[in-house]
């Protein structure tokens, strides 16, 4: 069968990457929206340890161990060497994986999630998601730990080995520092098919995912059947996981929301607010499931209307990023005299298309309240390209 699956609309809200130069500008706003974290009690997961997957060259182990009681987050994280900080609870790891699996576009029956948190950069946070896939029980395992993206030793984890002597039947290097590997264990009846994905995030995370067509009971699935989570779905799940963490080494509230919880105006409005440059003060806001907007003011009479939403228009793209994300930036004339609209559209390879724009007026049809919008075109572009949109519901 072909190695790459066709990208479907079921994964409309995941995938793509965000360039390094824009990352610091907008992702830091996530910290402002996080709630103060209280002490948490995490019950001991049944079973002291259970190794569920070992990925060659990736080193992915999902081991169930008790979580320390009363973990409390540091109030601030140094902006330098941020990869040295990592803190995530077992509950947050479980929610991230379960929310990501909810976007997979596959039938999931009787899901069970187990996780382990971490308070050390070198110690991974892990989670395992078990579900009925029609043939029995299947498992997807996740491991996340903090790394220095510039560490040359990481290169071998995301580089496919030479075909001769490779343990993988299939392996591809992909944009965004990802490698996807597929292999069958020799000598196993029925053909035990495994998929593994290793990704080094520019935010400073080593993300590893693994799944196989061997059921939890130890029985092998029907001969010839591949795992439900094929390479493309693992790839987009990794993007969702990456979007669920901030550059400071902590999960964000959009990725760790209680699975199945009702969305806040499609999550568009709260995410837009979290991505605004810190100097901008929100004067008013509004939104629906399809989009959201804010009006920001500078205290000197100038106001700017900023909107964000998903879009399906046919756009004349002006730029293509290394990960194949298409970008279009335009400066347009609005209806009222002197009012301008600065607009940024982006289209990711999986079909997610976002629109962010700003008017130098308190609404698209109002009189101007300033010579130009209070936000720059580069800041609008950074907002549109933020990974955080990948976790919007």
C-alpha positions as CSV (number, residue, x, y, z in Angstrom):
1,X,0.0,0.0,0.0
2,X,1.2,3.6,-0.5
3,X,3.2,4.9,2.5
4,X,1.5,8.3,2.7
5,X,-2.2,8.5,3.3
6,X,-4.3,11.1,1.6
7,X,-4.9,14.2,3.8
8,X,-8.5,14.3,4.7
9,X,-10.9,17.0,6.0
10,X,-11.2,15.0,9.2
11,X,-7.9,16.4,10.2
12,X,-8.7,20.0,9.1
13,X,-7.5,21.5,12.3
14,X,-4.0,20.0,12.6
15,X,-0.6,20.1,10.8
16,X,2.0,22.5,9.7
17,X,4.8,24.4,11.4
18,X,5.7,27.9,12.5
19,X,8.8,29.8,11.6
20,X,11.4,30.5,14.3
21,X,11.5,34.3,13.8
22,X,7.8,34.7,14.5
23,X,7.5,32.2,17.3
24,X,8.7,34.4,20.2
25,X,6.4,37.2,19.2
26,X,3.1,35.5,19.7
27,X,3.6,32.2,21.6
28,X,4.5,34.1,24.8
29,X,1.0,35.4,25.0
30,X,-0.2,32.0,26.0
31,X,1.3,32.4,29.4
32,X,-1.0,35.3,30.1
33,X,-4.1,33.2,29.5
34,X,-3.0,30.2,31.7
35,X,-4.8,29.8,35.0
36,X,-2.9,29.7,38.2
37,X,-2.2,26.1,38.8
38,X,-3.2,24.7,42.2
39,X,-1.9,21.6,43.8
40,X,-3.1,18.4,42.2
41,X,-3.5,14.9,43.4
42,X,-2.8,12.3,40.9
43,X,-4.0,8.8,41.8
44,X,-1.6,5.9,41.3
45,X,-2.2,4.2,38.0
46,X,-2.9,0.5,38.3
47,X,0.3,-1.4,37.7
48,X,3.7,-0.2,38.8
49,X,5.2,-0.4,35.3
50,X,4.2,-1.6,31.9
51,X,6.4,-1.1,28.9
52,X,4.1,-0.8,25.9
53,X,6.3,0.1,23.0
54,X,9.9,0.3,22.0
55,X,10.8,2.2,18.9
56,X,14.1,1.5,17.2
57,X,16.3,4.6,17.2
58,X,13.5,6.6,18.8
59,X,13.7,5.2,22.3
60,X,10.0,5.5,23.1
61,X,8.9,3.8,26.3
62,X,5.5,4.4,27.9
63,X,5.9,3.2,31.5
64,X,3.2,3.6,34.1
65,X,4.5,4.9,37.4
66,X,2.9,6.8,40.3
67,X,2.9,10.6,40.0
68,X,4.4,12.7,42.8
69,X,1.7,14.3,45.0
70,X,1.4,18.0,45.1
71,X,3.5,19.2,42.2
72,X,3.4,22.9,41.8
73,X,4.5,24.9,38.8
74,X,7.2,27.5,38.8
75,X,5.8,31.0,38.5
76,X,8.3,32.1,35.8
77,X,10.6,30.5,33.4
78,X,13.8,32.1,32.2
79,X,13.7,33.2,28.6
80,X,17.2,31.9,27.9
81,X,17.9,28.2,27.7
82,X,14.1,27.6,27.9
83,X,14.6,24.0,26.9
84,X,16.0,23.3,30.3
85,X,12.5,23.7,31.8
86,X,9.8,21.1,31.4
87,X,6.8,20.5,33.6
88,X,3.6,18.6,32.8
89,X,1.3,16.5,34.9
90,X,-0.1,13.0,34.1
91,X,-3.6,14.5,33.6
92,X,-2.3,17.0,31.1
93,X,-0.5,14.4,29.1
94,X,-3.6,12.2,29.0
95,X,-5.8,15.1,27.9
96,X,-3.4,16.2,25.1
97,X,-3.3,12.7,23.7
98,X,-7.0,12.1,24.0
99,X,-7.9,15.5,22.4
100,X,-5.4,14.8,19.6
101,X,-6.9,11.3,19.0
102,X,-10.3,12.9,18.8
103,X,-9.1,14.7,15.6
104,X,-7.9,11.5,14.0
105,X,-11.0,10.8,11.9
106,X,-11.2,7.1,12.9
107,X,-13.8,5.2,14.9
108,X,-12.9,5.1,18.6
109,X,-14.7,2.8,21.0
110,X,-14.2,2.5,24.7
111,X,-11.1,4.7,25.0
112,X,-8.8,4.4,28.0
113,X,-5.9,6.8,28.6
114,X,-3.0,6.5,31.0
115,X,-0.2,9.0,31.5
116,X,2.9,10.0,33.4
117,X,4.0,13.6,34.1
118,X,7.4,15.1,34.4
119,X,9.3,17.9,36.1
120,X,12.7,17.3,34.5
121,X,13.7,18.2,30.9
122,X,15.4,14.8,30.3
123,X,12.5,12.8,31.8
124,X,9.7,12.4,29.2
125,X,6.0,12.9,29.9
126,X,4.2,9.9,28.5
127,X,0.7,8.8,27.7
128,X,-1.0,5.8,26.2
129,X,-4.4,5.7,24.4
130,X,-6.1,2.3,24.1
131,X,-9.3,2.0,22.1
132,X,-11.5,-0.5,20.2
133,X,-10.7,-0.2,16.5
134,X,-13.1,-2.8,15.1
135,X,-10.7,-5.8,15.3
136,X,-10.0,-5.6,19.0
137,X,-7.9,-3.1,21.1
138,X,-5.3,-0.9,19.6
139,X,-2.8,1.4,21.4
140,X,-1.1,4.7,20.5
141,X,1.8,5.7,22.7
142,X,3.2,9.2,23.1
143,X,6.4,10.5,24.6
144,X,7.4,14.2,25.0
145,X,10.6,15.5,26.5
146,X,12.6,18.8,26.4
147,X,15.6,19.1,24.1
148,X,17.8,21.8,22.6
149,X,16.7,22.0,18.9
150,X,20.3,22.9,17.9
151,X,21.8,19.7,19.5
152,X,23.4,17.9,16.5
153,X,22.9,14.6,18.2
154,X,19.2,14.8,17.5
155,X,19.7,14.7,13.8
156,X,20.1,11.0,13.7
157,X,16.7,10.5,15.3
158,X,14.9,12.3,12.5
159,X,17.1,11.0,9.6
160,X,16.2,7.7,7.8
161,X,19.1,5.2,7.8
162,X,20.4,3.8,4.5
163,X,18.0,1.3,3.0
164,X,20.6,-1.5,3.1
165,X,20.5,-3.0,6.5
166,X,17.7,-0.7,7.7
167,X,15.2,-2.2,10.2
168,X,12.5,-0.2,8.5
169,X,10.6,-1.4,5.5
170,X,9.5,2.2,4.8
171,X,11.0,5.5,6.1
172,X,10.6,9.1,5.0
173,X,12.2,12.3,6.1
174,X,9.6,15.1,6.1
175,X,9.5,18.9,6.4
176,X,9.5,20.2,10.0
177,X,12.2,17.9,11.3
178,X,10.1,14.7,11.2
179,X,10.8,11.2,10.3
180,X,8.1,8.5,9.9
181,X,9.1,4.9,9.9
182,X,7.2,1.7,9.2
183,X,8.3,-1.9,9.7
184,X,7.2,-5.4,10.2
185,X,8.7,-7.7,12.8
186,X,10.1,-10.8,11.1
187,X,9.0,-14.2,12.4
188,X,5.8,-13.0,13.9
189,X,2.7,-14.8,12.7
190,X,0.3,-12.6,10.7
191,X,2.8,-9.8,10.2
192,X,3.1,-7.4,13.1
193,X,3.0,-4.0,11.5
194,X,4.4,-1.0,13.4
195,X,4.4,2.7,12.6
196,X,6.7,5.1,14.5
197,X,7.1,8.9,14.2
198,X,9.9,11.0,15.7
199,X,9.8,14.8,15.6
200,X,12.1,17.5,16.9
201,X,10.0,20.7,17.4
202,X,11.6,24.1,16.9
203,X,9.9,24.9,20.3
204,X,12.4,22.5,21.9
205,X,10.5,19.2,22.2
206,X,11.3,15.7,21.1
207,X,7.9,14.1,20.3
208,X,7.7,10.4,19.6
209,X,4.6,8.4,18.7
210,X,4.2,4.7,18.0
211,X,1.4,2.3,17.2
212,X,1.1,-1.2,15.9
213,X,-1.5,-3.8,14.8
214,X,-0.9,-6.0,17.8
215,X,-3.8,-5.9,20.3
216,X,-3.3,-5.3,24.0
217,X,-4.2,-8.9,24.7
218,X,-1.2,-10.0,22.6
219,X,-3.2,-11.3,19.7
220,X,-2.2,-10.2,16.3
221,X,-4.7,-8.4,14.1
222,X,-6.0,-10.1,10.9
223,X,-3.2,-10.7,8.5
224,X,-2.4,-7.8,6.2
225,X,-4.3,-5.1,8.2
226,X,-2.3,-2.0,9.0
227,X,-2.8,0.0,12.2
228,X,-5.7,2.4,12.3
229,X,-3.3,5.3,13.0
230,X,-1.5,5.3,9.7
231,X,1.6,7.5,9.1
232,X,-0.3,10.6,8.0
233,X,-2.5,10.5,11.1
234,X,0.5,10.1,13.4
235,X,2.2,13.0,11.7
236,X,-0.8,15.3,12.4
237,X,-1.2,14.0,15.9
238,X,2.4,15.0,16.5
239,X,1.6,18.5,15.2
240,X,-1.3,18.7,17.6
241,X,0.9,17.6,20.5
242,X,3.5,20.3,19.6
243,X,0.8,22.9,19.5
244,X,-0.3,21.9,23.0
245,X,3.0,23.1,24.5
246,X,4.4,26.6,24.9
247,X,8.1,27.6,24.2
248,X,8.5,28.0,28.0
249,X,8.2,24.2,28.6
250,X,4.7,24.0,29.8
251,X,1.4,22.8,28.3
252,X,-1.2,25.4,27.3
253,X,-4.8,25.5,28.4
254,X,-6.1,25.0,24.8
255,X,-4.4,21.7,24.4
256,X,-5.2,20.3,27.8
257,X,-8.8,21.3,28.0
258,X,-11.0,18.5,29.4
259,X,-11.8,16.1,26.5
260,X,-15.3,16.6,25.2
261,X,-15.7,20.0,26.9
262,X,-17.7,22.6,25.0
263,X,-15.6,25.0,23.0
264,X,-15.5,28.7,23.7
265,X,-16.7,30.4,20.5
266,X,-14.8,27.7,18.5
267,X,-11.8,28.6,20.6
268,X,-11.0,31.2,17.9
269,X,-11.6,34.3,20.1
270,X,-9.6,33.1,23.2
271,X,-6.7,32.0,21.0
272,X,-6.7,35.3,19.1
273,X,-6.6,37.2,22.4
274,X,-3.7,35.0,23.7
275,X,-1.7,35.7,20.6
276,X,-1.9,39.5,20.6
277,X,1.3,41.4,21.2
278,X,1.4,42.3,24.9
279,X,1.4,46.1,24.3
280,X,-2.1,45.9,22.8
281,X,-5.1,46.4,25.3
282,X,-8.4,44.8,24.4
283,X,-11.2,47.4,24.4
284,X,-14.0,45.1,23.3
285,X,-14.4,41.6,21.8
286,X,-16.9,39.3,20.1
287,X,-17.1,36.0,18.2
288,X,-18.9,33.0,16.9
289,X,-17.9,29.4,16.3
290,X,-16.6,30.4,12.9
291,X,-14.4,33.4,14.0
292,X,-13.6,36.0,16.6
293,X,-12.6,39.6,16.8
294,X,-11.2,42.2,19.2
295,X,-11.0,46.0,19.2
296,X,-7.7,47.2,20.7
297,X,-6.9,50.8,21.8
298,X,-3.7,52.7,22.6
299,X,-5.3,55.2,25.1
300,X,-4.8,58.1,22.7
301,X,-8.0,57.7,20.7
302,X,-6.6,55.2,18.1
303,X,-8.5,51.9,17.7
304,X,-8.0,48.8,15.6
305,X,-10.4,46.0,14.7
306,X,-8.6,42.6,14.5
307,X,-10.4,39.5,13.3
308,X,-9.4,35.8,12.8
309,X,-11.2,32.8,11.4
310,X,-11.1,29.9,9.1
311,X,-11.4,30.6,5.4
312,X,-12.0,28.7,2.2
313,X,-11.5,31.4,-0.4
314,X,-9.4,30.9,-3.5
315,X,-6.3,33.0,-2.8
316,X,-3.4,34.2,-5.0
317,X,-0.5,33.0,-2.7
318,X,2.6,35.1,-2.6
319,X,4.9,33.0,-0.5
320,X,5.6,29.3,0.3
321,X,7.4,28.4,3.5
322,X,9.8,25.4,3.8
323,X,7.0,23.2,5.3
324,X,4.9,24.0,2.2
325,X,2.6,26.4,4.1
326,X,1.3,29.0,1.6
327,X,1.0,32.7,2.7
328,X,-0.6,35.7,1.2
329,X,-0.3,39.3,2.6
330,X,-2.3,42.2,1.3
331,X,-2.9,45.9,2.1
332,X,-6.4,46.7,1.0
333,X,-8.6,49.8,0.9
334,X,-11.8,49.5,3.0
335,X,-15.2,51.2,2.5
336,X,-14.8,54.3,4.6
337,X,-12.4,57.1,3.6
338,X,-8.9,56.6,4.9
339,X,-9.6,53.1,6.3
340,X,-7.2,50.3,5.4
341,X,-7.4,46.6,5.9
342,X,-4.2,44.6,6.4
343,X,-4.9,40.9,5.7
344,X,-2.9,37.7,6.0
345,X,-4.1,34.3,4.7
346,X,-2.3,31.0,5.3
347,X,-3.0,27.5,3.9
348,X,-1.3,24.4,5.4
349,X,-0.7,21.3,3.4
350,X,-3.6,19.5,5.3
351,X,-6.1,22.0,4.1
352,X,-6.3,24.3,7.2
353,X,-6.8,27.8,5.9
354,X,-6.7,30.8,8.3
355,X,-7.4,34.5,7.8
356,X,-6.3,37.3,10.1
357,X,-6.8,40.9,9.3
358,X,-6.8,44.4,10.9
359,X,-8.5,47.7,10.2
360,X,-7.5,51.1,11.5
361,X,-11.0,51.6,12.7
362,X,-13.2,50.1,15.5
363,X,-15.1,48.1,12.9
364,X,-14.9,47.3,9.2
365,X,-17.5,49.9,8.4
366,X,-16.5,52.6,10.9
367,X,-14.6,55.8,10.3
368,X,-10.9,55.6,10.8
369,X,-9.4,55.9,14.2
370,X,-5.7,56.2,13.4
371,X,-3.5,56.5,10.3
372,X,-2.7,52.8,10.4
373,X,-3.7,49.7,12.4
374,X,-2.0,49.4,15.8
375,X,-0.6,46.1,14.8
376,X,2.1,45.5,12.1
377,X,1.8,43.2,9.1
378,X,4.6,41.0,10.5
379,X,2.7,40.6,13.8
380,X,-0.5,39.7,11.9
381,X,1.5,37.1,9.9
382,X,2.9,35.7,13.1
383,X,-0.6,35.3,14.6
384,X,-1.8,33.5,11.4
385,X,1.1,31.1,11.5
386,X,0.9,30.3,15.2
387,X,0.8,26.6,16.0
388,X,-1.9,27.3,18.6
389,X,-4.6,27.3,15.9
390,X,-3.9,23.6,15.5
391,X,-5.7,22.9,18.9
392,X,-8.8,25.1,18.1
393,X,-11.9,23.0,18.1
